[in-house]
């Protein structure tokens, strides 16, 4: 173990250029605090460092998250209980589950749509007209002769479709999934209907299989099942033939019933995928140190002084559940605001701009402008403003349409240079007051946010 640690920590010399004093100014975290965090991590076992959200949403986001993994390498927790575990494949000969398409892929698709390369487009499980507000996807779809939507709700994309084939809701449908990330051993989950379909609908899988039957030929050969349930049962037969894991029954029907009763199959006895060797880990630390690039941002800091941070709403996500009134009425856990978009602003900055809670501010980037009420948050950095996603629908039913604004319309189309993902934290904005004011719909009433006595709260103030 000592030899392995020596090899891994040998790679730490590559990080000499990132001494606490060197990065304190860039990060806004004091060098002494950085050292204390390092001591806390080194003195705690197990210790794991996790990255995500805005830290991976810049033009160098992949580099930042790779640096997080490198820190886990230096802590020596790869493959350890409580550390970073690696997924094991369920079937060795099967491809990994499909990953979401990158923003670059969507940009390329939009270009091909505008060029008239597609005669038919099928839309399922996405609302690109709303979710890709800055990409002009509505105009791209206008070049397609025929659009079929499989949505159960009239969202912005479905409203522009020529045919709507409403599918069953998740509680009415069959399905399966391989969790990613997983718990460190093979897992397959199964979903079965728990209620009867209220309307005469079918699952998306069943509709595709019916279409394959009508087309025949090679399509039917690839998709031979009569129903999606039949396809899931074939997967279950393959699991049964492994003769291991959480369900083991010689009779398939008993295996199937037990599988559905416990919600899936897993094999905790299977070892997790092997972590890198110490030499590989040391080389990885070196590569990270050599490859870290400075992030880019859209907008001149002199004209656009604030970094825009958009974040998923606590219950509405990026807007996919905005049509449900009980989720609209669920208070945000920090601001307690409901049914509305807001912008979170540092108290000192709010005072300098003459803004108070409920004042309508114009938030502008080089991409566009939204008008949004202010919420003064003492935890907000002085050089950033934060706006939740979720609102700003033009359609999607009466509970979603016409409420709040969509901050994605402000986000510049910059991407992560390594992955092509949307760098949604790489846009700068400016904030100006208007002469309008609203009463914020929130549960905390008129009581402003304040520090709880005797509790240490990190409050970020401009020097």
QUILINMO-V325055 format. One line per field, one symbol per residue. ss: DSSP state (a for helix, b for strand, c for the rest). phi: phi as a letter, one per 30 degrees, with the letter a starting at -180 (. if undefined). psi: psi as a letter, one per 40 degrees, with the letter a starting at -180 (. if undefined). A space follows every 10 residues. Layout:
BEGIN
ss = ???
phi = ???
psi = ???
END
This chain:
BEGIN
ss = caaaaaaaaa aaaaaaaaca aaaaaaaccc aaaaaaaaaa aacccccccc ccaaaacccc aaaaaaaaaa aaaaaccbcc cccbcccccc cccccccccc ccaaaaaaaa aaaacccccb bbbccccaaa acaaacaaaa accccbbbbc cccccccaaa ccbbccbcca aaccbbbccc ccccccbbbb bccccccccc cbcaaaaaaa aaaaacaaaa aacccccaaa aaaaaaaaaa aacccccccc caaaaaaaaa aacbbbcccc cccccccaaa aaaaaaaaaa accccccbcc cccccbbbbb bcbcccbccc ccccaaaacc ccccccbccc cbbbbcaaaa aaacccccbb bbbbccccbb bbbbbbcccc cccbbbbbcc ccbccccccc bcccccaaaa ccccbccccc cbccccbbbb bbbbbbbccc cbcccccccc cccccccccc ccc
phi = .ddddddddd ddddcedcde ddcdddcicd eddddddddd ddccbdbbcc bliddcccdc eddddddddd dddddicdic eiccccdcdd cdccddedce dddddddddd dddddidccb bccbiabddd dcedcidddd dddcdbbccc dcbddddddc cdbccdcdde dcbcabaceb dcdjbdbbcb cbdcbdddcd cbdddddddd dddddiiddd ddbdddbded ddddeddddd ddhajdbbbd cddddddded dcilbabddd ddeddddedd ddddeddddd cdcddcbdjd edcbdcddcc bddeccicjd cddcddddcd dddccidbha cbbcbdeddd ddcicbejdd cccbbddlbb cbdcbdbddd ddcbbbbddj cjdcbijddc dicibcdddc ddddbddcci ddddccbcbb bbdcccbbdd dbddicdddb ddeicdbdcc bdd
psi = dddddddded eddeedefid ddedddeehi dddddddddd ddehhihihi iabddefief dddddddddd ddddefehei heahihihid hdeiiiiiii iidddddddd ddddefehdh hhhheigddd dfdeefdddd deehdhhhif ieigadddee idhhghiiid eeiiiiihhh iaeeihhhih hiheiihdig iiiddddddd dddddaaddd ddgeididdd dddddddddd edfiaehhhd hddddddddd deeaiigeeh iiihiiiddd dddddddddd ehihiiihhh dddgeihhhi ihiddebeee eeehddddeh iheddeiifi iihhiidddd ddefiihehh ihhiaedaii hiihhhheeh ieeiihhiid aeieafided hehaihedee hifiihddee ihgeffhiii hiiafiiihh gidebehihi hhiehhhhhh ih.
END
